[in-house]
Amino acid sequence: MPKFNYVAMDSRGKEQKGVLEVGSQSEAITRLKEMGFFPTKVAEAEKPKEAKGGKKTAAPAGGAGGKPKGGGMNLRIPGMGSGVKAKVLTTFTRQLATLVDAGLPLLRGLRVLQKQERNPTLKRILHDLAASIEGGSTFSEGLAQHPKVFNRLFINMVKAGEIGGVLEVVLNRLSEFMEKAEKIKGKVVAAMFYPSAVMTVAVGILGLLMVVVVPKFKTIFADLLGDAGMPAFTEFVLKISDTIKDQTIIFPEWFMGGSVPLPGPVVWGVVVFVIVFKIALKTKNGQFVWDKVKLKFPIIGAVVSKVAIARFSRTLGTLVSSGVPILQALTIVKETAGNMVIANAVAAVYESVKEGETITAPLEKSSVFPPMVISMVDVGEQTGALPEMLLKIADNYDDEVDNAVSAMTSLLEPIMIVFLAVVVGSIVIALFLPLITLIDKLGSDGEKGD
C-alpha cells in the first residue's frame, strides 16, 4: 500500500506533518479531514527502486525521468508563481466571484476565465485548477497546488467558503479585500512617483554639474586669476567637485592608459552597502530592525504605520467574517502582515487567545496600535461584533492613509524645491565669485595704469 506525506493545519491553526499509508491520494485527504485537519499538501512518498547491484536507490523526485507526478497536491510547473501580478489576480478573483454569484458552476466559470485569460501563467494555472476539480479535489485543494500565486489567506478563505457553503460570498469578500489593498498600494506608489522622479533627475543634473562643468571652470579661473587665488567659498565647492569626481569615477593610468573610467571608492561603497543591507534583511533580526525603523521614520513612518494597521484589520476581519477559526486566522494574519513588528504583535495575540484571554491586552502592550484601534477592538470583542468592528477600523484607516499620503506629498514638494534651490544656488554663487574677484582685479590694474 502506498504512503503519502502530508502537511495540514489543525483546528488551532498549527501546521502538522506526517505520513499516511492508504490506497490513494483522495483516501488520504478524506482520512485527514476525519482527523480534523485541513490538508494543504498531500503527495505520494518517493518509492525506492532496485539498482543493478541489487541495492535500492531513491527515485528522482516526482517520478521517472524527473517529471513531477500528477498525483502530488503541491505540483509546481517551472515558471509558475512568478508571472502573475497582484492586479491580474485581483481581476481574476472579481470575475470569478461575479460568475459564481450569478449561478454559474465553479468548474464552468474557471473554463470561461481560462479561455479569455491573456496572462499565460494564470491561463495554465486555471487549466490545472479545472483539471484538479474534475479529478475530485476541492477548489481550495487545487489552489494549494500553487502556493506562489495563491497565499494562505486566499486558500483558507476559499476553504471556509466551501465548508460553509457560501463560496460566492467569500469570493466577493476576497475580491473586495484585494481591490482595496491594490487601491491603497496604487495611491502610495503614485504619491511617491513624483518626488522620486524629481530627486532622480536632480541628482543626475547635480552630478553632471559637479563632475563635468565645475572642473572646467576651475581651470579657467586658475589661468585668469593667477596668484590672486579664488574666494574661499569657491574653493570649498571646487573641493567637493574634485572629491565627487575622483572618488566616484577614476581613470587609472595602468588601465588602457587612463582612457576608460572605472568605478571609484564611493560607487563600490554604495554597492557593498546595498549587498550588506539586502543580506541583513534576509535575517529575522535585520528585518525586524528595518520594519521598526520604517514605522519611526519621519514623514514616511506615519504612512507605513497606517497601511500596516489597515492591512491587519482588514485581513483579520475578512477571515473571521468568512468563517475561518480565530486561531487559524491569526496565524494567516501573522504571515501576511508585511511588517515583523505587527507580526510579533499578532503572535502575542495568538498566544493570548490560545490561553482563553482577550485580544486587546497584547495589542496594547505592543505599543504599535493607537488607543482608538484598541478601544474599537475591545468593544467588538465585548459585543460579539469583532469582524464588523475590524472592517470599520480598516475603512477608517484607508481614509487615514489617503490623508497621510496627501500630507506627505505636500510636505515633500517644498522640501525638495528648497533643497534644490540651495544646492544649485550655491554652485552658481561659487562660480560667480571668481568673476567678481577678476573684475575687481582688472579695475585695480586699470587704476594703476592711469
C-alpha positions as a Markdown table, in Angstrom:
| # | Residue | x | y | z |
|---|---|---|---|---|
| 1 | Met | 0.0 | 0.0 | 0.0 |
| 2 | Pro | 1.5 | 3.4 | -1.0 |
| 3 | Lys | 2.5 | 6.0 | 1.6 |
| 4 | Phe | 1.6 | 9.7 | 1.4 |
| 5 | Asn | 3.4 | 12.6 | 3.0 |
| 6 | Tyr | 1.1 | 15.3 | 4.2 |
| 7 | Val | 1.2 | 18.9 | 5.5 |
| 8 | Ala | -2.0 | 20.1 | 7.2 |
| 9 | Met | -3.4 | 22.7 | 9.6 |
| 10 | Asp | -5.1 | 21.6 | 12.8 |
| 11 | Ser | -8.1 | 23.4 | 14.4 |
| 12 | Arg | -5.8 | 25.8 | 16.2 |
| 13 | Gly | -4.0 | 26.9 | 13.0 |
| 14 | Lys | -0.8 | 24.9 | 13.7 |
| 15 | Glu | 1.0 | 23.1 | 10.9 |
| 16 | Gln | 1.1 | 19.3 | 11.2 |
| 17 | Lys | 3.2 | 16.9 | 9.2 |
| 18 | Gly | 3.2 | 13.2 | 8.9 |
| 19 | Val | 2.8 | 10.0 | 6.7 |
| 20 | Leu | -0.4 | 8.1 | 5.9 |
| 21 | Glu | -0.4 | 4.6 | 4.5 |
| 22 | Val | -3.6 | 4.5 | 2.4 |
| 23 | Gly | -4.7 | 3.3 | -1.0 |
| 24 | Ser | -4.9 | 6.7 | -2.9 |
| 25 | Gln | -4.5 | 10.4 | -2.6 |
| 26 | Ser | -8.2 | 11.1 | -2.3 |
| 27 | Glu | -8.4 | 8.5 | 0.5 |
| 28 | Ala | -5.5 | 10.3 | 2.3 |
| 29 | Ile | -7.4 | 13.6 | 2.0 |
| 30 | Thr | -10.5 | 12.0 | 3.4 |
| 31 | Arg | -8.6 | 10.5 | 6.3 |
| 32 | Leu | -7.0 | 13.9 | 7.2 |
| 33 | Lys | -10.4 | 15.5 | 7.2 |
| 34 | Glu | -11.8 | 12.8 | 9.5 |
| 35 | Met | -8.8 | 13.6 | 11.8 |
| 36 | Gly | -9.9 | 17.2 | 11.9 |
| 37 | Phe | -7.1 | 18.5 | 9.8 |
| 38 | Phe | -7.2 | 20.9 | 6.8 |
| 39 | Pro | -4.7 | 19.4 | 4.2 |
| 40 | Thr | -2.6 | 21.9 | 2.3 |
| 41 | Lys | -0.2 | 19.3 | 0.7 |
| 42 | Val | -0.6 | 15.6 | 0.1 |
| 43 | Ala | 2.0 | 13.9 | -2.1 |
| 44 | Glu | 3.0 | 10.2 | -2.6 |
| 45 | Ala | 6.2 | 9.3 | -0.9 |
| 46 | Glu | 9.2 | 8.5 | -3.1 |
| 47 | Lys | 9.5 | 4.8 | -3.9 |
| 48 | Pro | 13.0 | 3.2 | -3.8 |
| 49 | Lys | 13.9 | 1.3 | -6.9 |
| 50 | Glu | 16.3 | -1.5 | -7.5 |
| 51 | Ala | 19.8 | -0.7 | -8.8 |
| 52 | Lys | 21.8 | -3.2 | -10.9 |
| 53 | Gly | 23.8 | -4.4 | -7.9 |
| 54 | Gly | 20.5 | -5.3 | -6.1 |
| 55 | Lys | 20.7 | -2.2 | -3.9 |
| 56 | Lys | 17.8 | 0.2 | -3.5 |
| 57 | Thr | 18.2 | 3.7 | -4.7 |
| 58 | Ala | 15.9 | 6.6 | -4.2 |
| 59 | Ala | 13.8 | 7.5 | -7.2 |
| 60 | Pro | 14.1 | 11.0 | -8.6 |
| 61 | Ala | 11.7 | 13.5 | -7.0 |
| 62 | Gly | 8.5 | 13.5 | -8.9 |
| 63 | Gly | 8.8 | 10.1 | -10.6 |
| 64 | Ala | 10.5 | 8.7 | -13.6 |
| 65 | Gly | 12.6 | 10.9 | -15.7 |
| 66 | Gly | 12.5 | 13.6 | -13.1 |
| 67 | Lys | 9.0 | 14.6 | -14.2 |
| 68 | Pro | 6.5 | 15.6 | -11.4 |
| 69 | Lys | 3.8 | 13.1 | -10.6 |
| 70 | Gly | 0.3 | 14.1 | -11.4 |
| 71 | Gly | -1.0 | 12.9 | -8.0 |
| 72 | Gly | 1.1 | 15.3 | -5.9 |
| 73 | Met | -1.0 | 18.1 | -4.4 |
| 74 | Asn | 1.9 | 20.5 | -4.5 |
| 75 | Leu | 2.6 | 20.2 | -8.2 |
| 76 | Arg | 4.8 | 23.0 | -9.5 |
| 77 | Ile | 5.4 | 23.8 | -13.1 |
| 78 | Pro | 8.6 | 25.8 | -14.0 |
| 79 | Gly | 7.9 | 29.4 | -14.4 |
| 80 | Met | 4.6 | 29.4 | -12.5 |
| 81 | Gly | 4.1 | 31.6 | -9.5 |
| 82 | Ser | 6.3 | 34.4 | -10.6 |
| 83 | Gly | 4.4 | 35.7 | -13.6 |
| 84 | Val | 1.0 | 36.7 | -12.1 |
| 85 | Lys | 0.9 | 40.3 | -10.8 |
| 86 | Ala | -1.4 | 41.2 | -8.0 |
| 87 | Lys | -3.5 | 43.3 | -10.3 |
| 88 | Val | -4.1 | 40.4 | -12.7 |
| 89 | Leu | -5.0 | 38.1 | -9.7 |
| 90 | Thr | -7.4 | 40.7 | -8.3 |
| 91 | Thr | -9.2 | 41.0 | -11.7 |
| 92 | Phe | -9.5 | 37.2 | -11.9 |
| 93 | Thr | -10.9 | 37.0 | -8.4 |
| 94 | Arg | -13.5 | 39.6 | -9.1 |
| 95 | Gln | -14.6 | 38.0 | -12.4 |
| 96 | Leu | -14.8 | 34.5 | -10.7 |
| 97 | Ala | -16.9 | 36.0 | -7.9 |
| 98 | Thr | -19.2 | 37.6 | -10.4 |
| 99 | Leu | -19.7 | 34.4 | -12.3 |
| 100 | Val | -20.3 | 32.2 | -9.3 |
| 101 | Asp | -22.6 | 34.7 | -7.7 |
| 102 | Ala | -24.6 | 34.7 | -11.0 |
| 103 | Gly | -25.2 | 31.0 | -10.5 |
| 104 | Leu | -22.6 | 29.6 | -12.9 |
| 105 | Pro | -20.9 | 26.4 | -11.7 |
| 106 | Leu | -17.4 | 26.8 | -10.4 |
| 107 | Leu | -15.8 | 24.5 | -13.0 |
| 108 | Arg | -17.6 | 26.2 | -15.9 |
| 109 | Gly | -16.6 | 29.6 | -14.5 |
| 110 | Leu | -12.9 | 28.5 | -14.5 |
| 111 | Arg | -13.2 | 27.2 | -18.0 |
| 112 | Val | -14.7 | 30.5 | -19.2 |
| 113 | Leu | -12.0 | 32.6 | -17.5 |
| 114 | Gln | -9.3 | 30.3 | -18.8 |
| 115 | Lys | -10.4 | 30.9 | -22.4 |
| 116 | Gln | -10.3 | 34.7 | -22.1 |
| 117 | Glu | -7.2 | 35.0 | -19.9 |
| 118 | Arg | -4.3 | 36.7 | -21.6 |
| 119 | Asn | -1.6 | 36.1 | -18.9 |
| 120 | Pro | 0.0 | 32.7 | -20.0 |
| 121 | Thr | 1.0 | 31.7 | -16.4 |
| 122 | Leu | -2.5 | 32.3 | -15.0 |
| 123 | Lys | -4.0 | 30.6 | -18.0 |
| 124 | Arg | -2.1 | 27.4 | -17.3 |
| 125 | Ile | -3.0 | 27.6 | -13.6 |
| 126 | Leu | -6.7 | 27.9 | -14.4 |
| 127 | His | -6.3 | 24.8 | -16.6 |
| 128 | Asp | -4.7 | 22.9 | -13.7 |
| 129 | Leu | -7.5 | 24.1 | -11.3 |
| 130 | Ala | -10.2 | 22.9 | -13.6 |
| 131 | Ala | -8.5 | 19.6 | -14.1 |
| 132 | Ser | -8.0 | 19.2 | -10.3 |
| 133 | Ile | -11.7 | 19.9 | -9.6 |
| 134 | Glu | -12.7 | 17.4 | -12.4 |
| 135 | Gly | -10.4 | 14.8 | -10.6 |
| 136 | Gly | -12.4 | 15.1 | -7.4 |
| 137 | Ser | -10.4 | 17.7 | -5.5 |
| 138 | Thr | -11.9 | 20.8 | -3.9 |
| 139 | Phe | -11.2 | 24.3 | -5.2 |
| 140 | Ser | -9.1 | 25.1 | -2.1 |
| 141 | Glu | -7.0 | 21.9 | -2.6 |
| 142 | Gly | -6.4 | 22.9 | -6.2 |
| 143 | Leu | -5.3 | 26.4 | -5.1 |
| 144 | Ala | -2.9 | 24.9 | -2.6 |
| 145 | Gln | -1.0 | 23.3 | -5.5 |
| 146 | His | 0.2 | 26.9 | -6.4 |
| 147 | Pro | 1.4 | 28.5 | -3.2 |
| 148 | Lys | 3.5 | 31.0 | -5.0 |
| 149 | Val | 0.4 | 32.5 | -6.6 |
| 150 | Phe | -2.3 | 31.9 | -4.0 |
| 151 | Asn | -1.2 | 32.7 | -0.5 |
| 152 | Arg | -2.7 | 31.1 | 2.6 |
| 153 | Leu | -5.1 | 34.0 | 3.1 |
| 154 | Phe | -6.7 | 33.2 | -0.3 |
| 155 | Ile | -6.7 | 29.4 | 0.2 |
| 156 | Asn | -8.1 | 29.4 | 3.7 |
| 157 | Met | -10.9 | 31.9 | 2.8 |
| 158 | Val | -11.9 | 29.7 | -0.1 |
| 159 | Lys | -11.8 | 26.7 | 2.2 |
| 160 | Ala | -14.0 | 28.4 | 4.7 |
| 161 | Gly | -16.5 | 29.3 | 2.0 |
| 162 | Glu | -16.6 | 25.7 | 0.8 |
| 163 | Ile | -17.2 | 24.3 | 4.2 |
| 164 | Gly | -19.9 | 26.9 | 5.0 |
| 165 | Gly | -21.5 | 26.6 | 1.5 |
| 166 | Val | -21.1 | 30.3 | 0.9 |
| 167 | Leu | -18.2 | 30.3 | -1.7 |
| 168 | Glu | -19.8 | 33.1 | -3.7 |
| 169 | Val | -20.0 | 35.3 | -0.6 |
| 170 | Val | -16.3 | 34.6 | 0.3 |
| 171 | Leu | -15.1 | 35.2 | -3.2 |
| 172 | Asn | -16.9 | 38.6 | -3.2 |
| 173 | Arg | -15.3 | 39.5 | 0.1 |
| 174 | Leu | -11.9 | 38.3 | -1.1 |
| 175 | Ser | -12.1 | 40.3 | -4.3 |
| 176 | Glu | -13.1 | 43.4 | -2.3 |
| 177 | Phe | -10.2 | 42.9 | 0.1 |
| 178 | Met | -7.7 | 42.6 | -2.8 |
| 179 | Glu | -9.2 | 45.6 | -4.7 |
| 180 | Lys | -8.9 | 47.8 | -1.6 |
| 181 | Ala | -5.3 | 46.6 | -0.9 |
| 182 | Glu | -4.4 | 47.3 | -4.6 |
| 183 | Lys | -6.1 | 50.8 | -4.3 |
| 184 | Ile | -4.0 | 51.7 | -1.2 |
| 185 | Lys | -0.8 | 50.4 | -2.8 |
| 186 | Gly | -1.6 | 52.4 | -6.0 |
| 187 | Lys | -2.1 | 55.6 | -4.1 |
| 188 | Val | 1.1 | 55.3 | -2.2 |
| 189 | Val | 3.1 | 54.4 | -5.4 |
| 190 | Ala | 1.5 | 57.3 | -7.3 |
| 191 | Ala | 2.2 | 59.7 | -4.5 |
| 192 | Met | 5.9 | 58.7 | -4.3 |
| 193 | Phe | 6.4 | 58.7 | -8.1 |
| 194 | Tyr | 6.7 | 62.5 | -8.5 |
| 195 | Pro | 9.2 | 63.1 | -5.6 |
| 196 | Ser | 11.2 | 60.0 | -6.7 |
| 197 | Ala | 11.3 | 61.3 | -10.3 |
| 198 | Val | 12.3 | 64.8 | -9.3 |
| 199 | Met | 15.1 | 63.6 | -7.0 |
| 200 | Thr | 16.4 | 61.2 | -9.6 |
| 201 | Val | 16.6 | 64.0 | -12.3 |
| 202 | Ala | 18.0 | 66.4 | -9.7 |
| 203 | Val | 20.8 | 64.1 | -8.6 |
| 204 | Gly | 21.7 | 63.4 | -12.3 |
| 205 | Ile | 21.9 | 67.1 | -13.1 |
| 206 | Leu | 23.9 | 67.9 | -10.0 |
| 207 | Gly | 26.2 | 65.0 | -10.7 |
| 208 | Leu | 26.8 | 66.3 | -14.2 |
| 209 | Leu | 27.5 | 69.8 | -12.9 |
| 210 | Met | 29.9 | 68.7 | -10.3 |
| 211 | Val | 31.8 | 66.2 | -12.4 |
| 212 | Val | 31.9 | 67.9 | -15.8 |
| 213 | Val | 31.0 | 71.6 | -15.7 |
| 214 | Val | 32.6 | 72.8 | -12.4 |
| 215 | Pro | 36.1 | 71.3 | -13.1 |
| 216 | Lys | 36.3 | 73.2 | -16.4 |
| 217 | Phe | 35.6 | 76.5 | -14.6 |
| 218 | Lys | 38.4 | 75.6 | -12.1 |
| 219 | Thr | 40.9 | 75.5 | -15.0 |
| 220 | Ile | 39.6 | 78.8 | -16.4 |
| 221 | Phe | 39.7 | 80.6 | -13.1 |
| 222 | Ala | 43.2 | 79.4 | -12.3 |
| 223 | Asp | 44.5 | 80.8 | -15.5 |
| 224 | Leu | 42.7 | 84.2 | -15.2 |
| 225 | Leu | 43.2 | 84.9 | -11.5 |
| 226 | Gly | 46.8 | 83.6 | -11.3 |
| 227 | Asp | 48.4 | 84.4 | -7.9 |
| 228 | Ala | 45.3 | 86.2 | -6.7 |
| 229 | Gly | 43.7 | 83.0 | -5.7 |
| 230 | Met | 40.0 | 82.1 | -5.6 |
| 231 | Pro | 37.4 | 83.0 | -2.9 |
| 232 | Ala | 37.1 | 80.6 | 0.0 |
| 233 | Phe | 33.5 | 79.5 | -0.9 |
| 234 | Thr | 34.6 | 78.8 | -4.5 |
| 235 | Glu | 37.5 | 76.7 | -3.2 |
| 236 | Phe | 35.1 | 74.8 | -1.0 |
| 237 | Val | 32.7 | 74.0 | -3.9 |
| 238 | Leu | 35.7 | 73.0 | -6.1 |
| 239 | Lys | 37.0 | 70.6 | -3.5 |
| 240 | Ile | 33.6 | 69.0 | -3.3 |
| 241 | Ser | 33.6 | 68.7 | -7.0 |
| 242 | Asp | 37.1 | 67.1 | -7.0 |
| 243 | Thr | 36.1 | 64.7 | -4.3 |
| 244 | Ile | 32.9 | 63.6 | -6.2 |
| 245 | Lys | 34.8 | 63.2 | -9.5 |
| 246 | Asp | 37.9 | 61.5 | -8.1 |
| 247 | Gln | 36.0 | 59.2 | -5.6 |
| 248 | Thr | 33.1 | 58.3 | -7.9 |
| 249 | Ile | 34.8 | 57.8 | -11.3 |
| 250 | Ile | 38.5 | 57.2 | -11.7 |
| 251 | Phe | 40.8 | 57.0 | -14.7 |
| 252 | Pro | 43.7 | 54.8 | -13.7 |
| 253 | Glu | 46.8 | 55.1 | -15.9 |
| 254 | Trp | 47.5 | 51.4 | -15.7 |
| 255 | Phe | 44.1 | 50.6 | -17.3 |
| 256 | Met | 44.3 | 51.3 | -21.1 |
| 257 | Gly | 46.3 | 54.4 | -20.5 |
| 258 | Gly | 43.6 | 56.0 | -18.3 |
| 259 | Ser | 41.2 | 56.5 | -21.2 |
| 260 | Val | 38.5 | 54.2 | -19.7 |
| 261 | Pro | 36.7 | 55.2 | -16.5 |
| 262 | Leu | 36.3 | 52.8 | -13.6 |
| 263 | Pro | 34.0 | 52.9 | -10.5 |
| 264 | Gly | 35.6 | 54.7 | -7.6 |
| 265 | Pro | 35.5 | 54.1 | -3.9 |
| 266 | Val | 32.1 | 55.8 | -3.5 |
| 267 | Val | 30.5 | 53.6 | -6.1 |
| 268 | Trp | 32.0 | 50.5 | -4.6 |
| 269 | Gly | 31.0 | 51.6 | -1.1 |
| 270 | Val | 27.3 | 52.0 | -2.3 |
| 271 | Val | 27.4 | 48.6 | -3.9 |
| 272 | Val | 28.8 | 47.0 | -0.8 |
| 273 | Phe | 26.2 | 48.8 | 1.4 |
| 274 | Val | 23.3 | 47.6 | -0.8 |
| 275 | Ile | 24.6 | 44.0 | -0.7 |
| 276 | Val | 25.1 | 44.0 | 3.1 |
| 277 | Phe | 21.7 | 45.7 | 3.5 |
| 278 | Lys | 19.9 | 43.0 | 1.5 |
| 279 | Ile | 21.7 | 40.2 | 3.3 |
| 280 | Ala | 20.7 | 41.8 | 6.6 |
| 281 | Leu | 17.0 | 42.0 | 5.5 |
| 282 | Lys | 17.0 | 38.2 | 5.0 |
| 283 | Thr | 17.7 | 37.7 | 8.7 |
| 284 | Lys | 14.9 | 37.9 | 11.3 |
| 285 | Asn | 16.7 | 40.5 | 13.4 |
| 286 | Gly | 17.7 | 42.6 | 10.4 |
| 287 | Gln | 14.1 | 42.6 | 9.0 |
| 288 | Phe | 12.7 | 43.4 | 12.5 |
| 289 | Val | 15.0 | 46.4 | 12.9 |
| 290 | Trp | 14.3 | 47.7 | 9.4 |
| 291 | Asp | 10.5 | 47.3 | 9.9 |
| 292 | Lys | 10.7 | 49.2 | 13.2 |
| 293 | Val | 12.8 | 52.0 | 11.7 |
| 294 | Lys | 10.2 | 52.3 | 8.9 |
| 295 | Leu | 7.5 | 52.8 | 11.5 |
| 296 | Lys | 9.5 | 55.5 | 13.3 |
| 297 | Phe | 10.8 | 57.3 | 10.2 |
| 298 | Pro | 9.9 | 61.0 | 9.9 |
| 299 | Ile | 7.0 | 61.7 | 7.5 |
| 300 | Ile | 7.0 | 58.3 | 5.8 |
| 301 | Gly | 6.6 | 56.4 | 9.1 |
| 302 | Ala | 3.0 | 57.6 | 9.6 |
| 303 | Val | 2.0 | 56.3 | 6.2 |
| 304 | Val | 3.7 | 52.9 | 6.8 |
| 305 | Ser | 2.1 | 52.6 | 10.2 |
| 306 | Lys | -1.4 | 53.4 | 8.9 |
| 307 | Val | -1.0 | 51.0 | 5.9 |
| 308 | Ala | 0.1 | 48.2 | 8.3 |
| 309 | Ile | -2.8 | 48.7 | 10.7 |
| 310 | Ala | -5.3 | 48.9 | 7.8 |
| 311 | Arg | -3.9 | 45.6 | 6.4 |
| 312 | Phe | -4.0 | 43.9 | 9.8 |
| 313 | Ser | -7.6 | 44.9 | 10.5 |
| 314 | Arg | -9.0 | 44.1 | 7.0 |
| 315 | Thr | -7.2 | 40.8 | 6.8 |
| 316 | Leu | -8.3 | 39.6 | 10.2 |
| 317 | Gly | -11.9 | 41.0 | 9.8 |
| 318 | Thr | -12.3 | 39.4 | 6.4 |
| 319 | Leu | -11.0 | 36.0 | 7.6 |
| 320 | Val | -13.2 | 35.8 | 10.7 |
| 321 | Ser | -16.3 | 37.1 | 8.9 |
| 322 | Ser | -15.7 | 34.4 | 6.3 |
| 323 | Gly | -15.8 | 31.6 | 8.9 |
| 324 | Val | -12.1 | 30.9 | 9.4 |
| 325 | Pro | -11.4 | 29.9 | 13.0 |
| 326 | Ile | -9.8 | 32.8 | 15.0 |
| 327 | Leu | -6.6 | 31.0 | 15.8 |
| 328 | Gln | -6.1 | 29.9 | 12.2 |
| 329 | Ala | -7.0 | 33.4 | 11.1 |
| 330 | Leu | -4.4 | 34.9 | 13.4 |
| 331 | Thr | -1.7 | 32.6 | 12.0 |
| 332 | Ile | -2.5 | 33.7 | 8.5 |
| 333 | Val | -2.6 | 37.4 | 9.5 |
| 334 | Lys | 0.9 | 37.0 | 11.1 |
| 335 | Glu | 2.3 | 35.5 | 7.8 |
| 336 | Thr | 0.7 | 38.2 | 5.6 |
| 337 | Ala | 1.3 | 41.2 | 7.9 |
| 338 | Gly | 4.1 | 42.6 | 5.8 |
| 339 | Asn | 5.8 | 44.0 | 8.9 |
| 340 | Met | 7.6 | 42.0 | 11.6 |
| 341 | Val | 6.7 | 44.4 | 14.3 |
| 342 | Ile | 3.0 | 43.9 | 13.5 |
| 343 | Ala | 3.6 | 40.1 | 13.1 |
| 344 | Asn | 5.1 | 39.9 | 16.6 |
| 345 | Ala | 2.1 | 41.7 | 18.0 |
| 346 | Val | -0.2 | 39.2 | 16.2 |
| 347 | Ala | 1.9 | 36.3 | 17.6 |
| 348 | Ala | 1.3 | 37.7 | 21.1 |
| 349 | Val | -2.5 | 38.0 | 20.3 |
| 350 | Tyr | -2.4 | 34.3 | 19.2 |
| 351 | Glu | -0.9 | 33.1 | 22.4 |
| 352 | Ser | -3.4 | 35.2 | 24.4 |
| 353 | Val | -6.4 | 33.9 | 22.6 |
| 354 | Lys | -5.0 | 30.3 | 22.8 |
| 355 | Glu | -4.9 | 30.7 | 26.6 |
| 356 | Gly | -8.5 | 32.0 | 26.6 |
| 357 | Glu | -7.7 | 35.6 | 27.2 |
| 358 | Thr | -8.7 | 38.8 | 25.2 |
| 359 | Ile | -7.2 | 40.3 | 22.1 |
| 360 | Thr | -6.9 | 43.8 | 23.4 |
| 361 | Ala | -4.3 | 43.2 | 26.1 |
| 362 | Pro | -1.4 | 42.1 | 23.8 |
| 363 | Leu | -2.3 | 44.8 | 21.3 |
| 364 | Glu | -1.9 | 47.4 | 23.9 |
| 365 | Lys | 1.4 | 46.0 | 25.1 |
| 366 | Ser | 2.8 | 46.1 | 21.6 |
| 367 | Ser | 2.8 | 49.9 | 21.5 |
| 368 | Val | 2.1 | 49.7 | 17.8 |
| 369 | Phe | -1.7 | 50.2 | 17.7 |
| 370 | Pro | -3.3 | 53.5 | 18.6 |
| 371 | Pro | -5.7 | 53.7 | 21.6 |
| 372 | Met | -8.6 | 54.2 | 19.2 |
| 373 | Val | -8.0 | 50.9 | 17.5 |
| 374 | Ile | -7.6 | 49.1 | 20.8 |
| 375 | Ser | -10.8 | 50.6 | 22.1 |
| 376 | Met | -12.8 | 49.6 | 19.0 |
| 377 | Val | -11.4 | 46.0 | 19.1 |
| 378 | Asp | -12.3 | 45.8 | 22.8 |
| 379 | Val | -15.9 | 46.9 | 22.0 |
| 380 | Gly | -16.1 | 44.4 | 19.2 |
| 381 | Glu | -15.0 | 41.6 | 21.5 |
| 382 | Gln | -17.5 | 42.5 | 24.2 |
| 383 | Thr | -20.4 | 42.9 | 21.8 |
| 384 | Gly | -19.6 | 39.9 | 19.6 |
| 385 | Ala | -19.2 | 42.1 | 16.5 |
| 386 | Leu | -15.4 | 41.8 | 16.2 |
| 387 | Pro | -15.3 | 41.2 | 12.4 |
| 388 | Glu | -17.6 | 44.2 | 11.7 |
| 389 | Met | -15.5 | 46.4 | 14.0 |
| 390 | Leu | -12.2 | 45.3 | 12.4 |
| 391 | Leu | -13.6 | 46.2 | 8.9 |
| 392 | Lys | -14.7 | 49.6 | 10.2 |
| 393 | Ile | -11.2 | 50.2 | 11.5 |
| 394 | Ala | -9.8 | 49.2 | 8.1 |
| 395 | Asp | -12.1 | 51.6 | 6.3 |
| 396 | Asn | -11.2 | 54.4 | 8.7 |
| 397 | Tyr | -7.5 | 53.8 | 8.2 |
| 398 | Asp | -7.9 | 53.6 | 4.4 |
| 399 | Asp | -9.1 | 57.2 | 4.7 |
| 400 | Glu | -6.2 | 58.0 | 7.1 |
| 401 | Val | -3.8 | 56.6 | 4.5 |
| 402 | Asp | -5.2 | 58.9 | 1.9 |
| 403 | Asn | -4.8 | 61.9 | 4.2 |
| 404 | Ala | -1.3 | 60.9 | 5.3 |
| 405 | Val | -0.1 | 60.4 | 1.7 |
| 406 | Ser | -1.5 | 63.8 | 0.7 |
| 407 | Ala | 0.2 | 65.4 | 3.6 |
| 408 | Met | 3.5 | 63.7 | 2.9 |
| 409 | Thr | 3.4 | 64.7 | -0.8 |
| 410 | Ser | 2.5 | 68.3 | 0.1 |
| 411 | Leu | 5.4 | 68.4 | 2.6 |
| 412 | Leu | 8.0 | 66.7 | 0.4 |
| 413 | Glu | 7.5 | 69.1 | -2.6 |
| 414 | Pro | 8.6 | 72.3 | -0.8 |
| 415 | Ile | 11.4 | 70.5 | 0.9 |
| 416 | Met | 12.7 | 69.3 | -2.4 |
| 417 | Ile | 12.3 | 72.7 | -4.0 |
| 418 | Val | 14.2 | 74.4 | -1.2 |
| 419 | Phe | 16.9 | 71.8 | -1.2 |
| 420 | Leu | 17.5 | 72.0 | -5.0 |
| 421 | Ala | 17.4 | 75.9 | -4.8 |
| 422 | Val | 20.1 | 75.9 | -2.1 |
| 423 | Val | 22.3 | 73.4 | -3.9 |
| 424 | Val | 22.1 | 74.9 | -7.4 |
| 425 | Gly | 22.2 | 78.5 | -6.0 |
| 426 | Ser | 25.4 | 77.6 | -4.0 |
| 427 | Ile | 27.0 | 76.3 | -7.2 |
| 428 | Val | 26.1 | 79.4 | -9.2 |
| 429 | Ile | 27.3 | 81.8 | -6.5 |
| 430 | Ala | 30.6 | 79.8 | -6.2 |
| 431 | Leu | 31.1 | 80.2 | -9.9 |
| 432 | Phe | 30.3 | 83.9 | -9.9 |
| 433 | Leu | 32.5 | 84.9 | -7.0 |
| 434 | Pro | 35.8 | 84.5 | -9.0 |
| 435 | Leu | 34.3 | 86.7 | -11.8 |
| 436 | Ile | 33.7 | 89.4 | -9.2 |
| 437 | Thr | 37.2 | 89.0 | -8.0 |
| 438 | Leu | 38.5 | 89.1 | -11.6 |
| 439 | Ile | 36.6 | 92.4 | -12.3 |
| 440 | Asp | 38.0 | 94.0 | -9.1 |
| 441 | Lys | 41.5 | 92.9 | -10.2 |
| 442 | Leu | 41.0 | 94.3 | -13.6 |
| 443 | Gly | 39.7 | 97.6 | -12.1 |
| 444 | Ser | 42.7 | 97.8 | -9.8 |
| 445 | Asp | 45.1 | 97.2 | -12.6 |
| 446 | Gly | 43.4 | 99.9 | -14.7 |
| 447 | Glu | 43.7 | 102.5 | -11.9 |
| 448 | Lys | 47.4 | 101.7 | -11.6 |
| 449 | Gly | 47.9 | 102.1 | -15.3 |
| 450 | Asp | 46.3 | 105.6 | -15.2 |
